[in-house]
């Protein structure tokens, strides 16, 4: 579920630098166990953020099987009343297969994914990057970067330093107008959630 916030692997936008300098490793609003409002039957993933703000993805590789717990360093940026997630692409390699950025030479050691979010009690609304809009800004020359587009894929890379990334987020409306993902905090431990999912899947077997 985490990687779908940032990328579907076929459609994604990566940024050359993090989102500004004021990056934090914890936002207390995220503590707890989070699932999507509409859990996918075959991918009932969840996020667990413990008391130390360690961000762990709960992933079920095979329906009916045990969950894997994958630690993913997630960073947070708060600017001008808005909240953002920042994740380096190299920490997602265990979750999704990512191609190298298009037409970037030399290849960077890492680049970054951004998302905007709004925390409201036990709900978090996540707004992903509008990939098509960012691609158009690059093609028009408003932003620097590269675009690779085929019938089924779109890969966008935005160049710039930390200060430029923050200015882009403030100025260019790079995020979707409507929330793409809504997360709900549930009152279960990761182990309890895992068992409830597995038992539910067993009950649905013909």
C-alpha atoms as an extended CHARMM CRD file, in Angstrom:
* protein
*
       206  EXT
         1         1  UNK       CA              0.0000000000        0.0000000000        0.0000000000  PROA      1               0.0000000000
         2         2  UNK       CA              2.8600000000        2.4030000000        0.7410000000  PROA      2               0.0000000000
         3         3  UNK       CA              4.3570000000        2.3510000000       -2.7240000000  PROA      3               0.0000000000
         4         4  UNK       CA              0.9750000000        3.0060000000       -4.3500000000  PROA      4               0.0000000000
         5         5  UNK       CA              0.9240000000        6.3600000000       -2.5530000000  PROA      5               0.0000000000
         6         6  UNK       CA              4.0390000000        7.3670000000       -4.4540000000  PROA      6               0.0000000000
         7         7  UNK       CA              4.2410000000        5.1630000000       -7.5200000000  PROA      7               0.0000000000
         8         8  UNK       CA              2.5080000000        2.3740000000       -9.4140000000  PROA      8               0.0000000000
         9         9  UNK       CA              5.9220000000        1.5070000000      -10.9470000000  PROA      9               0.0000000000
        10        10  UNK       CA              4.3970000000        2.2950000000      -14.3670000000  PROA      10              0.0000000000
        11        11  UNK       CA              3.4930000000        5.8940000000      -13.4980000000  PROA      11              0.0000000000
        12        12  UNK       CA              5.7360000000        7.8180000000      -11.1470000000  PROA      12              0.0000000000
        13        13  UNK       CA              7.4040000000       11.1550000000      -10.4750000000  PROA      13              0.0000000000
        14        14  UNK       CA             10.7480000000       11.3810000000       -8.7490000000  PROA      14              0.0000000000
        15        15  UNK       CA             12.5080000000       14.4870000000       -7.4940000000  PROA      15              0.0000000000
        16        16  UNK       CA             16.2480000000       15.1110000000       -7.4750000000  PROA      16              0.0000000000
        17        17  UNK       CA             16.3820000000       16.4940000000       -3.9360000000  PROA      17              0.0000000000
        18        18  UNK       CA             14.3290000000       16.3110000000       -0.7120000000  PROA      18              0.0000000000
        19        19  UNK       CA             11.6060000000       18.8290000000        0.0080000000  PROA      19              0.0000000000
        20        20  UNK       CA             13.5290000000       21.6880000000        1.6440000000  PROA      20              0.0000000000
        21        21  UNK       CA             15.8260000000       21.6280000000        4.6740000000  PROA      21              0.0000000000
        22        22  UNK       CA             13.3300000000       21.3660000000        7.5500000000  PROA      22              0.0000000000
        23        23  UNK       CA             12.7850000000       17.6310000000        7.3670000000  PROA      23              0.0000000000
        24        24  UNK       CA             11.5830000000       15.7170000000       10.4160000000  PROA      24              0.0000000000
        25        25  UNK       CA             11.6620000000       12.0010000000       11.1650000000  PROA      25              0.0000000000
        26        26  UNK       CA              8.4460000000       11.9190000000       13.2010000000  PROA      26              0.0000000000
        27        27  UNK       CA              4.9010000000       13.2310000000       13.0990000000  PROA      27              0.0000000000
        28        28  UNK       CA              2.9660000000       12.0720000000       16.1630000000  PROA      28              0.0000000000
        29        29  UNK       CA             -0.2860000000       12.1970000000       14.1620000000  PROA      29              0.0000000000
        30        30  UNK       CA              0.8900000000        9.0290000000       12.3950000000  PROA      30              0.0000000000
        31        31  UNK       CA              1.4350000000        6.8740000000       15.4810000000  PROA      31              0.0000000000
        32        32  UNK       CA             -0.6940000000        3.7270000000       15.4630000000  PROA      32              0.0000000000
        33        33  UNK       CA             -1.9010000000        1.1430000000       12.9560000000  PROA      33              0.0000000000
        34        34  UNK       CA             -3.3660000000        2.4450000000        9.6760000000  PROA      34              0.0000000000
        35        35  UNK       CA             -5.2900000000        0.7280000000        6.9080000000  PROA      35              0.0000000000
        36        36  UNK       CA             -6.9980000000        1.9810000000        3.7880000000  PROA      36              0.0000000000
        37        37  UNK       CA            -10.6840000000        2.8890000000        3.9370000000  PROA      37              0.0000000000
        38        38  UNK       CA            -11.2350000000        0.3160000000        1.2010000000  PROA      38              0.0000000000
        39        39  UNK       CA             -8.7770000000       -2.5250000000        1.8460000000  PROA      39              0.0000000000
        40        40  UNK       CA             -7.9160000000       -4.4690000000       -1.2920000000  PROA      40              0.0000000000
        41        41  UNK       CA             -8.9950000000       -8.0620000000       -0.8850000000  PROA      41              0.0000000000
        42        42  UNK       CA             -5.7390000000       -9.4460000000       -2.2510000000  PROA      42              0.0000000000
        43        43  UNK       CA             -3.4520000000       -6.8290000000       -0.7120000000  PROA      43              0.0000000000
        44        44  UNK       CA             -4.6790000000       -5.9370000000        2.7690000000  PROA      44              0.0000000000
        45        45  UNK       CA             -1.5630000000       -4.0090000000        3.7440000000  PROA      45              0.0000000000
        46        46  UNK       CA             -1.2120000000       -1.6360000000        6.6500000000  PROA      46              0.0000000000
        47        47  UNK       CA              1.2020000000        0.8400000000        8.2010000000  PROA      47              0.0000000000
        48        48  UNK       CA              2.4080000000        0.5670000000       11.7810000000  PROA      48              0.0000000000
        49        49  UNK       CA              4.0990000000        3.5790000000       13.3790000000  PROA      49              0.0000000000
        50        50  UNK       CA              5.2830000000        2.7000000000       16.8730000000  PROA      50              0.0000000000
        51        51  UNK       CA              5.9910000000        4.9230000000       19.8770000000  PROA      51              0.0000000000
        52        52  UNK       CA              9.4930000000        5.6100000000       18.5340000000  PROA      52              0.0000000000
        53        53  UNK       CA              8.0240000000        6.7290000000       15.1950000000  PROA      53              0.0000000000
        54        54  UNK       CA              9.4840000000        3.7370000000       13.4050000000  PROA      54              0.0000000000
        55        55  UNK       CA              7.4510000000        3.3770000000       10.1920000000  PROA      55              0.0000000000
        56        56  UNK       CA              6.7800000000       -0.2590000000        9.2670000000  PROA      56              0.0000000000
        57        57  UNK       CA              4.8660000000       -1.5790000000        6.2760000000  PROA      57              0.0000000000
        58        58  UNK       CA              2.8100000000       -4.7150000000        6.9220000000  PROA      58              0.0000000000
        59        59  UNK       CA              2.6740000000       -6.6370000000        3.6630000000  PROA      59              0.0000000000
        60        60  UNK       CA              1.0630000000       -9.9750000000        2.8610000000  PROA      60              0.0000000000
        61        61  UNK       CA              2.9660000000      -11.5130000000       -0.0760000000  PROA      61              0.0000000000
        62        62  UNK       CA              0.5070000000      -14.3970000000       -0.4130000000  PROA      62              0.0000000000
        63        63  UNK       CA             -3.1760000000      -14.4260000000        0.4280000000  PROA      63              0.0000000000
        64        64  UNK       CA             -3.8010000000      -16.4570000000        3.5590000000  PROA      64              0.0000000000
        65        65  UNK       CA             -0.1270000000      -16.3920000000        4.4830000000  PROA      65              0.0000000000
        66        66  UNK       CA              1.8370000000      -14.5320000000        7.1450000000  PROA      66              0.0000000000
        67        67  UNK       CA              2.6500000000      -10.8380000000        6.9100000000  PROA      67              0.0000000000
        68        68  UNK       CA              6.0950000000       -9.3880000000        6.3340000000  PROA      68              0.0000000000
        69        69  UNK       CA              7.1460000000       -6.3400000000        8.3250000000  PROA      69              0.0000000000
        70        70  UNK       CA              9.3180000000       -3.9740000000        6.3080000000  PROA      70              0.0000000000
        71        71  UNK       CA             10.8520000000       -0.8970000000        7.9160000000  PROA      71              0.0000000000
        72        72  UNK       CA             10.7520000000        2.1310000000        5.6050000000  PROA      72              0.0000000000
        73        73  UNK       CA             12.3380000000        5.4310000000        6.6860000000  PROA      73              0.0000000000
        74        74  UNK       CA              9.6770000000        8.0960000000        6.0890000000  PROA      74              0.0000000000
        75        75  UNK       CA             10.3080000000       11.8040000000        6.5840000000  PROA      75              0.0000000000
        76        76  UNK       CA              7.8690000000       14.6520000000        7.1510000000  PROA      76              0.0000000000
        77        77  UNK       CA              7.8970000000       18.2850000000        6.0900000000  PROA      77              0.0000000000
        78        78  UNK       CA              5.5850000000       21.0030000000        7.4350000000  PROA      78              0.0000000000
        79        79  UNK       CA              5.4890000000       24.2120000000        5.4310000000  PROA      79              0.0000000000
        80        80  UNK       CA              3.0050000000       27.0600000000        5.1550000000  PROA      80              0.0000000000
        81        81  UNK       CA              0.2660000000       25.0730000000        6.8930000000  PROA      81              0.0000000000
        82        82  UNK       CA              0.6860000000       22.0140000000        4.6590000000  PROA      82              0.0000000000
        83        83  UNK       CA              2.1500000000       18.6120000000        5.4880000000  PROA      83              0.0000000000
        84        84  UNK       CA              4.2330000000       16.3990000000        3.2340000000  PROA      84              0.0000000000
        85        85  UNK       CA              5.7460000000       12.9150000000        3.1330000000  PROA      85              0.0000000000
        86        86  UNK       CA              9.2260000000       12.4400000000        1.6940000000  PROA      86              0.0000000000
        87        87  UNK       CA             10.6210000000        8.9860000000        0.8880000000  PROA      87              0.0000000000
        88        88  UNK       CA             13.8710000000        8.1080000000       -0.8650000000  PROA      88              0.0000000000
        89        89  UNK       CA             13.4400000000        5.7350000000       -3.7890000000  PROA      89              0.0000000000
        90        90  UNK       CA             16.2270000000        3.4220000000       -2.6530000000  PROA      90              0.0000000000
        91        91  UNK       CA             14.2870000000        2.3990000000        0.4860000000  PROA      91              0.0000000000
        92        92  UNK       CA             11.3280000000        1.1770000000       -1.6160000000  PROA      92              0.0000000000
        93        93  UNK       CA             13.2830000000       -1.4400000000       -3.5360000000  PROA      93              0.0000000000
        94        94  UNK       CA             11.9780000000       -4.2440000000       -1.3290000000  PROA      94              0.0000000000
        95        95  UNK       CA              8.4030000000       -3.1860000000       -2.0800000000  PROA      95              0.0000000000
        96        96  UNK       CA              8.3500000000       -2.2930000000       -5.7600000000  PROA      96              0.0000000000
        97        97  UNK       CA             10.6000000000       -2.6670000000       -8.8040000000  PROA      97              0.0000000000
        98        98  UNK       CA             11.7650000000        0.7630000000       -9.9390000000  PROA      98              0.0000000000
        99        99  UNK       CA             13.5060000000        1.5410000000      -13.2010000000  PROA      99              0.0000000000
       100       100  UNK       CA             16.3960000000        3.9730000000      -13.2750000000  PROA      100             0.0000000000
       101       101  UNK       CA             15.3750000000        7.6060000000      -13.8720000000  PROA      101             0.0000000000
       102       102  UNK       CA             14.9530000000        8.2950000000      -17.5910000000  PROA      102             0.0000000000
       103       103  UNK       CA             17.7820000000       10.1030000000      -19.4210000000  PROA      103             0.0000000000
       104       104  UNK       CA             19.6790000000       11.0510000000      -16.2530000000  PROA      104             0.0000000000
       105       105  UNK       CA             23.4510000000       10.6930000000      -16.5290000000  PROA      105             0.0000000000
       106       106  UNK       CA             25.1820000000       10.0300000000      -14.2380000000  PROA      106             0.0000000000
       107       107  UNK       CA             22.5220000000        8.1100000000      -12.3710000000  PROA      107             0.0000000000
       108       108  UNK       CA             21.8650000000        9.5390000000       -8.8990000000  PROA      108             0.0000000000
       109       109  UNK       CA             22.4960000000        7.3950000000       -5.8360000000  PROA      109             0.0000000000
       110       110  UNK       CA             18.9000000000        8.1200000000       -4.8910000000  PROA      110             0.0000000000
       111       111  UNK       CA             15.9870000000       10.3880000000       -5.6890000000  PROA      111             0.0000000000
       112       112  UNK       CA             12.7830000000       11.1480000000       -3.8200000000  PROA      112             0.0000000000
       113       113  UNK       CA              9.0300000000       10.6760000000       -3.8420000000  PROA      113             0.0000000000
       114       114  UNK       CA              6.6890000000       13.2730000000       -2.3500000000  PROA      114             0.0000000000
       115       115  UNK       CA              3.0650000000       13.2170000000       -1.2150000000  PROA      115             0.0000000000
       116       116  UNK       CA              0.9280000000       15.7230000000        0.6560000000  PROA      116             0.0000000000
       117       117  UNK       CA             -1.2960000000       14.6850000000        3.5480000000  PROA      117             0.0000000000
       118       118  UNK       CA             -3.9130000000       16.0590000000        5.8970000000  PROA      118             0.0000000000
       119       119  UNK       CA             -4.2900000000       14.4630000000        9.3350000000  PROA      119             0.0000000000
       120       120  UNK       CA             -7.7190000000       14.6270000000       10.9610000000  PROA      120             0.0000000000
       121       121  UNK       CA             -7.8570000000       12.5780000000       14.1450000000  PROA      121             0.0000000000
       122       122  UNK       CA             -8.1040000000        8.9220000000       13.1550000000  PROA      122             0.0000000000
       123       123  UNK       CA             -8.1180000000        9.7040000000        9.4370000000  PROA      123             0.0000000000
       124       124  UNK       CA             -5.3420000000       10.8140000000        7.1110000000  PROA      124             0.0000000000
       125       125  UNK       CA             -6.0420000000       12.0040000000        3.5820000000  PROA      125             0.0000000000
       126       126  UNK       CA             -3.1490000000       11.5400000000        1.1650000000  PROA      126             0.0000000000
       127       127  UNK       CA             -2.7400000000       13.5830000000       -2.0240000000  PROA      127             0.0000000000
       128       128  UNK       CA             -0.3470000000       12.1250000000       -4.5580000000  PROA      128             0.0000000000
       129       129  UNK       CA              1.6920000000       13.9940000000       -7.1340000000  PROA      129             0.0000000000
       130       130  UNK       CA             -0.2250000000       14.8250000000      -10.3180000000  PROA      130             0.0000000000
       131       131  UNK       CA              2.2240000000       13.0620000000      -12.6340000000  PROA      131             0.0000000000
       132       132  UNK       CA              0.6640000000       14.2750000000      -15.8990000000  PROA      132             0.0000000000
       133       133  UNK       CA              0.6430000000       17.8850000000      -14.7110000000  PROA      133             0.0000000000
       134       134  UNK       CA              4.2870000000       17.7400000000      -13.6150000000  PROA      134             0.0000000000
       135       135  UNK       CA              5.2410000000       16.1510000000      -16.9380000000  PROA      135             0.0000000000
       136       136  UNK       CA              3.5200000000       19.0190000000      -18.7760000000  PROA      136             0.0000000000
       137       137  UNK       CA              5.4210000000       21.5800000000      -16.6810000000  PROA      137             0.0000000000
       138       138  UNK       CA              8.6810000000       19.9380000000      -17.7400000000  PROA      138             0.0000000000
       139       139  UNK       CA              7.6920000000       19.7670000000      -21.4090000000  PROA      139             0.0000000000
       140       140  UNK       CA              6.6410000000       23.4370000000      -21.2790000000  PROA      140             0.0000000000
       141       141  UNK       CA              9.9700000000       24.4050000000      -19.7300000000  PROA      141             0.0000000000
       142       142  UNK       CA              8.4640000000       25.6080000000      -16.4440000000  PROA      142             0.0000000000
       143       143  UNK       CA             10.3940000000       22.8920000000      -14.5830000000  PROA      143             0.0000000000
       144       144  UNK       CA             13.7000000000       21.2320000000      -15.3720000000  PROA      144             0.0000000000
       145       145  UNK       CA             13.7630000000       17.4740000000      -15.7660000000  PROA      145             0.0000000000
       146       146  UNK       CA             12.9630000000       14.5800000000      -18.0710000000  PROA      146             0.0000000000
       147       147  UNK       CA              9.7950000000       12.8050000000      -19.1900000000  PROA      147             0.0000000000
       148       148  UNK       CA              9.4470000000        9.3040000000      -20.6060000000  PROA      148             0.0000000000
       149       149  UNK       CA              5.9530000000        8.4750000000      -21.8900000000  PROA      149             0.0000000000
       150       150  UNK       CA              4.5850000000        5.4320000000      -23.6840000000  PROA      150             0.0000000000
       151       151  UNK       CA              1.0510000000        4.1320000000      -24.1110000000  PROA      151             0.0000000000
       152       152  UNK       CA              1.0130000000        2.6070000000      -20.6230000000  PROA      152             0.0000000000
       153       153  UNK       CA              3.8530000000        4.2470000000      -18.7320000000  PROA      153             0.0000000000
       154       154  UNK       CA              4.8630000000        7.7030000000      -17.5660000000  PROA      154             0.0000000000
       155       155  UNK       CA              8.1520000000        8.3490000000      -15.7930000000  PROA      155             0.0000000000
       156       156  UNK       CA              8.9310000000       11.8950000000      -14.6730000000  PROA      156             0.0000000000
       157       157  UNK       CA             12.1190000000       13.2340000000      -13.0820000000  PROA      157             0.0000000000
       158       158  UNK       CA             12.2720000000       16.7620000000      -11.6650000000  PROA      158             0.0000000000
       159       159  UNK       CA             15.6580000000       18.4170000000      -11.3010000000  PROA      159             0.0000000000
       160       160  UNK       CA             16.5380000000       20.9400000000       -8.6110000000  PROA      160             0.0000000000
       161       161  UNK       CA             18.0050000000       21.4160000000       -5.1670000000  PROA      161             0.0000000000
       162       162  UNK       CA             16.2280000000       21.3630000000       -1.8050000000  PROA      162             0.0000000000
       163       163  UNK       CA             15.1690000000       24.9960000000       -1.9350000000  PROA      163             0.0000000000
       164       164  UNK       CA             13.8350000000       24.6190000000       -5.4830000000  PROA      164             0.0000000000
       165       165  UNK       CA             11.8180000000       21.5390000000       -4.5090000000  PROA      165             0.0000000000
       166       166  UNK       CA             10.1210000000       23.4670000000       -1.7250000000  PROA      166             0.0000000000
       167       167  UNK       CA              9.3790000000       26.3600000000       -4.0630000000  PROA      167             0.0000000000
       168       168  UNK       CA              7.9010000000       23.9620000000       -6.6260000000  PROA      168             0.0000000000
       169       169  UNK       CA              5.5880000000       22.4730000000       -3.9780000000  PROA      169             0.0000000000
       170       170  UNK       CA              4.4750000000       25.9440000000       -2.9130000000  PROA      170             0.0000000000
       171       171  UNK       CA              4.0460000000       27.4020000000       -6.3940000000  PROA      171             0.0000000000
       172       172  UNK       CA              3.1550000000       24.8170000000       -9.0050000000  PROA      172             0.0000000000
       173       173  UNK       CA              0.1680000000       22.8500000000       -7.6410000000  PROA      173             0.0000000000
       174       174  UNK       CA              1.9630000000       19.5670000000       -8.2380000000  PROA      174             0.0000000000
       175       175  UNK       CA             -0.3880000000       17.5020000000       -6.0520000000  PROA      175             0.0000000000
       176       176  UNK       CA             -3.8120000000       16.1230000000       -6.9510000000  PROA      176             0.0000000000
       177       177  UNK       CA             -6.7880000000       18.2850000000       -5.9860000000  PROA      177             0.0000000000
       178       178  UNK       CA             -8.5920000000       15.3270000000       -4.4210000000  PROA      178             0.0000000000
       179       179  UNK       CA             -7.2790000000       12.7800000000       -1.9620000000  PROA      179             0.0000000000
       180       180  UNK       CA             -6.2180000000        9.5520000000       -3.6680000000  PROA      180             0.0000000000
       181       181  UNK       CA             -5.9120000000        7.5260000000       -0.4780000000  PROA      181             0.0000000000
       182       182  UNK       CA             -7.7170000000        7.7800000000        2.8550000000  PROA      182             0.0000000000
       183       183  UNK       CA             -6.1720000000        5.9690000000        5.8180000000  PROA      183             0.0000000000
       184       184  UNK       CA             -7.9940000000        5.0300000000        9.0130000000  PROA      184             0.0000000000
       185       185  UNK       CA             -6.3780000000        4.3070000000       12.3650000000  PROA      185             0.0000000000
       186       186  UNK       CA             -7.6200000000        1.0640000000       13.8790000000  PROA      186             0.0000000000
       187       187  UNK       CA             -7.3650000000       -0.1180000000       17.4720000000  PROA      187             0.0000000000
       188       188  UNK       CA             -5.4330000000       -3.3310000000       16.8960000000  PROA      188             0.0000000000
       189       189  UNK       CA             -1.8380000000       -4.4170000000       17.2750000000  PROA      189             0.0000000000
       190       190  UNK       CA             -0.0420000000       -5.5690000000       14.1240000000  PROA      190             0.0000000000
       191       191  UNK       CA             -0.3250000000       -9.1830000000       15.3180000000  PROA      191             0.0000000000
       192       192  UNK       CA             -4.0540000000       -8.8450000000       15.9570000000  PROA      192             0.0000000000
       193       193  UNK       CA             -4.5890000000       -7.2700000000       12.5550000000  PROA      193             0.0000000000
       194       194  UNK       CA             -2.5970000000      -10.0040000000       10.8200000000  PROA      194             0.0000000000
       195       195  UNK       CA             -4.6250000000      -12.7390000000       12.4690000000  PROA      195             0.0000000000
       196       196  UNK       CA             -7.9450000000      -11.0120000000       11.7360000000  PROA      196             0.0000000000
       197       197  UNK       CA             -7.0550000000      -10.7270000000        8.0470000000  PROA      197             0.0000000000
       198       198  UNK       CA             -5.8990000000      -14.3300000000        7.7830000000  PROA      198             0.0000000000
       199       199  UNK       CA             -8.9860000000      -15.6470000000        9.5890000000  PROA      199             0.0000000000
       200       200  UNK       CA            -11.2400000000      -13.5560000000        7.3430000000  PROA      200             0.0000000000
       201       201  UNK       CA             -9.5150000000      -14.9090000000        4.2320000000  PROA      201             0.0000000000
       202       202  UNK       CA             -9.8880000000      -18.4940000000        5.4620000000  PROA      202             0.0000000000
       203       203  UNK       CA            -13.5830000000      -17.9330000000        6.1560000000  PROA      203             0.0000000000
       204       204  UNK       CA            -14.1160000000      -16.7520000000        2.5800000000  PROA      204             0.0000000000
       205       205  UNK       CA            -12.5770000000      -19.8440000000        1.0010000000  PROA      205             0.0000000000
       206       206  UNK       CA            -15.1520000000      -21.9850000000       -0.8350000000  PROA      206             0.0000000000
